[in-house]
Amino acid sequence: MKFWNPDIMTHEHGTVKCRIISDCKRGLEAIMIELSVLEKTDNLKKTLCNVYAELDAMHQEKETIYFR
């Protein structure tokens, strides 16, 4: 019998909402990394950081998660 290894699964989503928010946050992270090398994108980067913070707040909301 094998035991669960936490290193195998890097992401576990409890709900569809959680998965969507996590995917969106990863997408924004990738965009922000790409924008970091461009000039004159400060306002855009600030806007994306605000969107990221809103998603993060949604992700932190307490939800009841049911596993089947």
PEQUI-V638565 format. One record per backbone hydrogen bond with DSSP energy under -1.0 kcal/mol. CO is the residue of the C=O (numbers start at 0). NH is the residue of the N-H. If there is no record, write none. Layout:
CO:NH, CO:NH
This chain:
4:7, 14:18, 15:19, 16:20, 17:21, 18:22, 19:23, 20:24, 21:25, 22:26, 23:27, 24:28, 25:29, 26:30, 27:31, 28:32, 29:33, 30:34, 31:35, 33:36, 34:37, 40:44, 41:45, 42:46, 43:47, 44:48, 45:49, 46:50, 47:51, 48:52, 49:53, 50:54, 51:55, 52:56, 53:57, 54:58, 55:59
